[in-house]
Amino acid sequence: MPLTPEAFAPFGDVLEVAGEPDKLINQGQCGRYHDRAELDFSDGRAGISLFNANPRSLPYRLDMVERHPEGSQAFLPMTQHPFLVVVAPDENGRPGEPLAFVTAPGQAVNYHRGTWHGVLAPLHAPGLFAVIDRIGEGANLEEAWFDEPYEVVAG
């Protein structure tokens, strides 16, 4: 399904240029869409990393999701290609039934802290992303494997 801010709200923020900018800057030549995601870390600091992921295709076999209990995680594509976003509600510390979205060109996501989500899955090469997440000590990754994999299909 298409990625919309309303459908994604329980899991995080959709980052996109939509509507009128909050203000114009740089002598009126740049629209600023201000404060579009809440970065949330238990400790540590925000860092920016670059990811180069292999492209995936649909149908996509989903056998695992992960979450980061110590910090939010934002994925900002460095191309105009769509990517697959998979999230799942938390059900007593385990992922519930997953939901799959396909981004529109120019959209990015910020997963709330502790949100179950699929791995980075660009649908085209190159799979270049800037990722803003927590840099710090301690475990910040939990993986959950499904007993029966899901198949994500187009549509």
N, C-alpha and C positions, 0 to 999 in steps of 0.2 A: 504494500500500500504506500501511497505517497507520504512523505514526512511532513507533518503539520505541527505547529507549536502546541495546539490543543491536544492532539493525540499523544504527543511525546511528553507532555508536562509531568506526569507521574514519575518519569525516569530521568528527566534532565531538561536542558534548554536547547532550542533550535536557534542557531546563530545564522542570520541572513540579513541582507539588505532588503527590507520590505517597507512600503509606505514612505512617509516623509521622514527625513533625518531629524534627529533631536535638535541639532543645530548645524549651522554652516560655519566652517573654519577655513583657514588658509585663504583669506581675502575672498571668501564666498565661493571658492573653487572646489571645496571638499565637504561632502555631507558626513557628519559624525553620527553614527548609530550607537549611542552611548550605553555602556554597562549592560551588555546583553547576556552575560552569564555570571553566576555566582561561583567563584572558586572557593572551595570549602576543604580545609585541611585540618587534621587533628593536631599536627605539629609539623615540623620541617619547614620547607619553603616551596614556592612555585618555581618550576623550571620549565624551559622550552627545549624539547628534543625534536629531532627529525626522524621520521619513520619512512622506510621505502619498502612497501608491502607488495608481494606478488598478487596479481589480479586473480579474482575468483569468478566463477560463472554460475548462472542459474540453469537448472536447479542446483541448489547448494545444500550439502549435507551438514547439518548442525548437530554435533555430538557433544559440545561443551560450551559453557559460558563461564565468565569470570566476573569478579567484582573486586573493588578496591575499598576496603573499610576505612582507610586512613585519609582518603582524599578524592576529590572530584577529578575528572579526566576529560579534557576537551580535545577533539580531533578536528583540525582545520585542514581541508584538502588544499594542496598547492597546485591543483589543476581545476578545470571546470567540469570534470567527469563525475557522474553519480557514484555513490558507494552504498553498500548494503549495511543497514543498521539493525541489529537484533538486540532486543531487550526482553527481560522477563521479570514479572513481579516477584517479590520475596514472599515465600510461604513457609514460615517457621524456620528460617535459616537456609532454605533450599529454593532454587528457582522454580517458579510456576511455569505455566504454558507460555512459550515465547511468542513475541510479536515481531514481525519483520517490516521494515520500512526501506524505501529506496529514496535517497536524497535527490533533490533537484540540483542542477548546476549552481554552484555558489553557496549551497547550504553547508553548515558545519554543525556538530553536536557537542554538548557538554554533558557528560553523565554525572548525575548527582553521586555524592559519596555513598558507597554501598550498593549501587545499582548493578544487578546482574546484566551483563551484556556479552554479545558475541565478540570474537576477535575482529581486528581490522580487516575489512573485506572490500577493497576497491573492485569495481567491476570493469575497469580499463587500466591499461598501463599508460603512463607510469603511476604507481601507487604512492605518490609523495604526499606526506602529511606533516604539518607542524602539530606537535602534541604538547599541551600544557597540563602538567600534573605535579603531584607531590614528589619532592626530592627529600629523602630523609631516611633515618635508621628505622629498622623494624620491618616486620612482614606487612605488606600492603597488597597481597594478591591471594585470592581464594579462587579455586577452580571447582566447578561442579560438572560432572559428566552425566549425561542422560543414559538411562538403561536402554532406551530405544531412541536412536537418532531421529531428528525431525528432518523433513525435506522442505526447503524454502523454494517456492516456485514463483515465476513471474505472474503478475496479475494483481 
